[in-house]
Amino acid sequence: MFKSTSHSSARNPYHHFESKSRLIQLALGLTTMVVAGEAAASCNANQLAASSALSSYLSNLNGGGSEVPIDYQIPTNFEITETPTTHYEYSSSSYDTPCDANTVSITPDQIFAMGSLATRVNGGKITQPSDYFGLRQQGRRGGGAGDIDFPPLNFWSKIDSDFGSRDTTFSQPGFEFDNHNFVFGADYRIFDNWVAGGSFAYRHNTADFDGGRGETVNDTYTGTIYTAYHITDAAHVEATASYGGFAYDTRRNITYNGESSVAKASPEGGQYAFSWGGGYDFNIDAWTIAPYARGEYMNLDIDSYSESGSPYAVRFGKQNIESLTSTVGIQTAYAFSFPWGVLIPQLRGEWHHQFMDGGRQIETGFVNDPSGQSFIMTSDGPSRDYYTFGAEVSSVFAGGISAFLAYETLQSYTSINSNKLMLGARLEF
């Protein structure tokens, strides 16, 4: 069932167990814990599944019903050439007593941070291009800098940083995160009421897990094309399409019976996304009240991969994550005129509904298990309805330069606290 891809005559202490007695202690100790109900009285479904699979794995190495010799040296790398058919699944229930430290440590539930970083900590929102029409129209209404009109070709950039945390719950581990997104773009005004452009974004995400259980680092590169069209001076529609690739570096710190190791991996994947929407601007002197609606779809694939560096390293099956959100929002702005230009403070609020991104099941198994058995890891579902609120200050100058500073907060998303700062500028060419 397994094909070795690495051969070495040197023994690695992380890839075999020292003696038969040690194997018996590990296997029988864990089996007794599960059978006696101690784990079931305090552990969630993922922890129970992992502990049962590990018990069977150690029992196989111990010789219990397996032809694997006691001194079997686990290969450092191998390929699975046959799909495992043995699965361990349990229903979950919560208890006040915490799960034992060994079971918590070997359970690879940090895997779910990958999806959370992509579709949940920012509310599933797709990065939108710089607000070309909003700045242009508000600049005209302010009047302090004259009849401001951007030339056909414009360059812009913005930086946004998310920071916050996901709370530890009975079913999933918590983590603190910070995400930094750098976007550079250019657009061209085809007609006075129609603009099209493109942008490139680099995003760096970091999640540090509670209890020193490791970290997940992600780098994403995304290209986007977009267009916006003003049907009238007040009514407008816009759309975006993007595609990108990403690479993760994951570290799981594992301590089992006092012995520590680190399981590492570098999975990769890709994503594509679309957004579409429109709005209407009600203008009353220097005031603007602008309701709008938007839809956003994201599809993210994470390739299957295997960890290394620990006797409890895990292989993970391929993951697919889909997010489809609707947004209904309203924004209000007031344009203050000054000799140097226009200052525009803004407030906005949005209601989001998530139609997809349900609880995910990932087929996993211990890399070094010679039987090739697998167990299922199941994630929490999303919050279906949640909100974002924001404040922004924009400036439009007579020389065709504009800039903005904004803050946004995510509210009512269960177990997630998220805040975002944004800074951007637009320059005529």
Buried (B, 14 or more C-beta within 10 A) or exposed (E): EBEEEEEEEEEEEBBBBEEBEEBBBBBBEBBEBBEEEBBBEBBBBBBBBBBBBBBBBBBBBBBBEBEBEBEBEBBBEBEBEEEBEEBBBBEBEEEEEEBBEBBBBBBBBBBBBBBBBBBBBBBBBBBBBBBBBBBBBBBBBBEBBEEBEBEEEBBBBBBBBBBBBBEBEBBBBBBBBBBBBBBBBBBEBEEEBEBBBBBBBBBBBBBBBEEEBBBBBBEBEBEBBBBBBBEEEBEBBBBBBBEBEBEBBBBBBBBBEEEEBBBBBEBEBBBBBBBBBBBBBEBEEBEBEBEBBBBBBBBBBBEEBBBBBBBBBBBBBEBEBEBBBBBBBBBBBBBEBEEEBBBBEBEBBBBBEBBBBBEBBBBBBBBBBBBBBBBBBBBBEBBBEBBBBBEBEBBBBBEBBBBBEBEBBBEEBBBBBBEBEBEBBBBBE
